[in-house]
Amino acid sequence: MRPQDHPSRSRKGHYVVDLFAYRRPALLLLVMLIAGISLAGIHAVLGYFPWQARAFPSDFSWKMVSAARMLGILVVVLITTQIILAARIPVLCSLFGLHGLLRAHRILAGIIVALAMGHPLLIMASGSFTASIFTTTGLPKLVGAVAVIMLACGAGVAFFRKALAIPYHLWSTLHGPVMIIATVVIFLHIVTVGYGLGSWPARLFMLTIQGIILGTLVWSMILRPLLTHKQVWTIQSVSHPCPDVVDLHIASGTSDPWSYHAGQFAFLTFLDPHIPREAHPFTIASGPSSPGHMRFVIRQCGDFTARLSQLRPGTSVLVDGPFGVFSPFFHNRVTPRKPMVFIAGGIGITPFLAMLETLSQDPNPPSILLAWSVKTGRDLLVAQDLATFCKSIKGLQLHYFITRDASYQGCTCRMNTQRLRSLLEEWTDALVFVCGPPGMTRSTLRSLAALKFTPKQIITESFSL
């Protein structure tokens, strides 16, 4: 299905505005599914549910051991969930957005480490932890200790990678394999302990969990890379609108390239000997009206992007995507046409370029206000594109905020609450999209909340993974 034929746009030209309401039922269903699987595992392995007090002997030691085993089962279920969240499964990405999945991945990592550390503590509290971990009888405990240490170290490095000055490419290369090894060690611990695996429900539960993990790994490590390698694109042109910005135009090498929605992003891998062969996310800065052609406007702000100035036309590019839900055209929850406000900070203008290009082809587009905050006048790198859109989109209003350039002939101030109040006085019922650096995004969201904009009116998505 071509993007322009997607059911998210009705015959009358109505647009999607309620992404938050769309996510809540799916999120609730996901939480209920995880809880149900966890309870099923507890009952299968232990033979009783937590609330069945009569199943607990009066012995304190046995209660502690049972609680520890429950934590262990929860760890297994949540680790399975972690692997699924990190696999970029298209259905989940379309429901929650890749950033939402990765944010949940980070939160679950902390919960898993806490539960995994609580497991041996409860065992020790029961008084049954008697054998040394360095003896034959203590081997299961040694394996379990190694698993807990690997989980804690993996999560700790992920949380504090920037503080530890670990390069992204090194961390991204090692994080996945280390966590897979930790998962294998956990199952080895379960096998060596052997408790509760004598019954067929327990064996069925563990085999199901292992099957889900194996299937997810096959998808993420084998099938998805194979599909990505079939989507080999070629750089058509490279330009530099600013010294630290690269403007790329790429073309597909297939007769049926994948479709996307304006505002989404993709992972690019450049097959150039001077650039590391790593997949990095970049926003698609062009609309989907020209199948087989895409544009990316990339700011060089890191070790990897600094090398993109070496790219030349003819270089092959692997494209994995699309991802993200930062688009008014994405879901099929259609509401009557409403005005839109686009608030961009710096290079956060790129998804709005794609949206405006798509809306410029609508004979009756909604009213649009674009507020763009940059440091200096030279950072208005796509001002000419925006001027062109003003000619084709009736009712498009442009407002530039220059924060660090006193020589600029225009508004040289920050986009604070007071400025937004005067700017959005007649846009109180609009759908607001916000994209920019984390600090700017947070301050803008606080300002919008102070101006009584509701959460359902505001859509934002971080593109820093």
Number of C-alpha atoms within 10 A of each C-alpha: 9 12 19 15 10 14 17 20 21 16 8 9 15 19 25 22 28 20 22 14 12 15 15 13 12 14 13 10 12 13 11 12 12 16 15 12 17 21 19 19 26 24 17 21 24 21 15 17 16 16 8 8 10 9 12 15 10 10 9 13 16 16 16 20 21 20 17 24 21 22 23 22 25 22 22 22 20 22 24 19 19 21 21 21 21 17 19 21 16 13 9 16 19 17 20 21 22 27 18 17 21 17 14 16 19 14 12 19 21 16 13 24 21 16 20 25 19 17 24 21 15 21 20 16 14 19 13 13 15 9 12 12 16 11 11 10 14 16 17 21 20 17 19 24 19 16 23 24 15 20 25 19 15 20 20 14 15 17 14 11 14 11 8 10 8 13 11 12 15 9 14 13 11 11 14 14 11 15 19 15 13 21 20 14 19 25 17 16 20 20 13 16 17 11 13 18 18 10 13 12 18 21 16 15 20 21 12 12 19 16 12 16 20 13 12 21 18 13 17 17 11 11 12 17 14 12 13 16 13 15 20 20 24 21 21 18 16 18 15 15 15 14 12 15 21 22 19 21 19 21 20 22 15 12 8 10 16 18 16 24 28 29 27 26 25 20 19 19 20 23 17 15 7 11 16 13 15 14 16 16 18 20 26 26 27 26 26 23 19 9 17 17 19 21 21 20 26 21 19 16 10 8 11 15 16 16 13 22 16 11 20 16 13 13 15 21 21 23 23 23 19 22 23 25 26 24 23 24 25 24 21 18 18 18 14 11 17 18 17 21 24 22 23 25 23 19 22 22 26 27 27 27 23 25 22 27 22 19 19 20 13 13 11 12 22 19 17 23 21 21 20 22 27 26 17 17 20 15 18 21 19 16 14 10 12 19 12 12 18 16 11 17 21 15 14 21 14 15 13 20 21 24 17 14 16 13 10 13 9 13 15 20 17 18 25 14 18 11 13 16 17 9 14 15 10 9 18 17 15 21 24 25 21 25 26 25 16 14 9 19 20 13 14 22 18 14 19 22 14 12 16 9 19 14 15 13 19 20 21 16 19 18 19 10 9
